[in-house]
Amino acid sequence: MTASDLLARISAGTAPTILDVRSRDEFTHGHVPGALHVPFWKVPGWTPLPISFDDPLVVYCGHGPRAWLAGAALCGRGFRHVEYLEGHMSQWEQAGLRVET
């Protein structure tokens, strides 16, 4: 999912569940608005919020590798609609898009 598409959905109140899989320090220094924080290494054992395996999830990290590992774990657990934020947090910040702290 592109950053502009995700931001539009956030602004419209129709955002999917957004998962930030970076470290706690990275997350607290700024994240996509509304994102949940679950470090990538905790995702395999993560007990998710009450969301369906059919609900969309957008996963991101700093540049991609941690998100891909987390996404693979989520798919392995049965989530059917896992997407990645194009360019991840690095591109979000480079574009000057708003962040939460």
TAJOGI-V266235 format. One record per pair of residues at least 24 apart in sequence whose ideal C-beta (glycine too) atoms are under 10 Angstrom apart, sorted by the first residue. I is the first residue (numbers start at 1). GAP is how many residues later the second one is. D is the distance in whole Angstrom. If there is no record, write none. Layout:
# TAJOGI-V266235
{{I;GAP;D} {I;GAP;D}}
This chain:
# TAJOGI-V266235
{{1;55;9} {1;57;5} {1;58;10} {1;59;9} {1;82;5} {1;83;7} {1;84;6} {1;85;7} {2;83;8} {2;84;5} {2;85;8} {2;89;9} {2;93;10} {3;29;9} {3;57;9} {3;82;7} {3;83;6} {3;84;6} {3;85;9} {3;86;10} {3;88;6} {3;89;5} {3;90;10} {3;91;9} {3;92;6} {3;94;6} {4;82;9} {4;91;8} {4;93;8} {5;53;10} {5;78;10} {5;80;9} {5;81;9} {6;26;7} {6;27;9} {6;28;10} {6;29;10} {6;52;6} {6;54;9} {6;77;9} {6;79;6} {6;80;9} {6;86;9} {6;91;9} {7;25;8} {7;26;8} {7;85;9} {7;88;9} {7;90;6} {7;91;8} {9;25;10} {9;47;10} {9;49;9} {10;24;6} {10;25;10} {10;87;10} {10;88;9} {11;87;10} {15;41;9} {15;43;8} {16;35;9} {16;39;7} {16;40;4} {16;41;6} {16;42;5} {16;65;8} {16;66;10} {16;67;8} {17;31;8} {17;32;7} {17;34;6} {17;38;6} {17;39;7} {17;40;5} {17;41;7} {17;42;9} {17;62;10} {17;64;10} {18;38;10} {18;39;8} {18;40;5} {18;41;8} {18;42;8} {18;65;10} {18;67;8} {19;24;8} {19;27;9} {19;29;9} {19;38;6} {19;39;7} {19;40;5} {19;41;7} {19;42;10} {19;48;8} {19;51;7} {19;52;9} {19;55;8} {19;63;9} {19;66;10} {20;38;10} {20;39;8} {20;40;6} {20;41;7} {20;42;10} {20;46;10} {20;47;9} {20;50;10} {20;65;9} {20;68;10} {20;69;8} {21;25;10} {21;38;6} {21;39;7} {21;40;5} {21;41;9} {21;45;5} {21;46;6} {21;47;10} {21;48;8} {21;49;4} {21;50;9} {21;52;10} {21;53;10} {21;67;10} {22;38;8} {22;39;5} {22;40;6} {22;41;10} {22;44;7} {22;45;9} {22;66;9} {22;67;7} {23;38;9} {23;39;9} {23;43;9} {26;35;8} {26;36;7} {26;40;10} {26;63;8} {27;62;9} {27;73;10} {27;74;9} {28;72;10} {28;73;7} {29;60;10} {29;70;9} {29;72;7} {30;59;8} {30;62;9} {30;63;7} {30;68;9} {30;69;4} {30;70;7} {30;71;5} {31;29;9} {31;58;7} {31;61;9} {31;68;6} {31;69;6} {31;70;8} {32;26;8} {32;28;7} {32;53;7} {32;56;10} {32;57;7} {32;60;6} {32;65;8} {32;66;9} {32;67;7} {32;68;8} {33;64;9} {33;65;6} {33;66;7} {33;67;5} {34;66;7} {35;24;10} {35;25;8} {35;50;9} {35;54;9} {35;64;9} {35;65;8} {38;32;8} {38;36;10} {39;27;8} {39;31;9} {40;25;9} {40;26;4} {40;27;7} {40;28;9} {40;29;5} {40;30;4} {40;31;9} {40;33;8} {41;25;8} {41;28;8} {41;29;9} {41;32;10} {42;28;9} {42;31;10} {43;24;10} {43;26;8} {43;27;4} {43;28;9} {43;29;9} {43;30;5} {43;31;6} {43;33;10} {43;34;9} {44;25;9} {44;26;8} {44;28;9} {44;29;5} {44;30;9} {44;32;8} {44;33;8} {45;28;9} {45;32;10} {46;24;9} {46;27;8} {46;28;8} {46;31;8} {48;26;9} {48;29;9} {48;31;8} {51;28;9} {52;26;10} {52;27;9} {52;28;9} {52;29;9} {53;24;8} {53;25;5} {53;26;5} {53;27;6} {53;28;9} {54;24;10} {54;25;8} {54;26;6} {54;27;7} {55;24;8} {55;25;9} {55;26;7} {56;24;9} {56;25;4} {56;26;8} {56;27;7} {57;24;6} {57;25;5} {57;26;7} {57;27;10} {58;24;8} {58;25;5} {58;26;7} {58;27;6} {58;28;10} {59;24;7} {59;25;6} {59;26;7} {59;29;9} {60;24;7} {60;25;4} {60;26;9} {60;27;9} {60;28;5} {60;29;6} {60;30;10} {60;31;9} {60;32;8} {61;24;9} {61;27;6} {61;28;7} {61;29;9} {62;26;6} {62;27;5} {62;28;6} {62;31;10} {63;24;8} {63;25;5} {63;26;8} {63;27;5} {63;28;9} {64;24;5} {64;25;10} {64;26;9}}
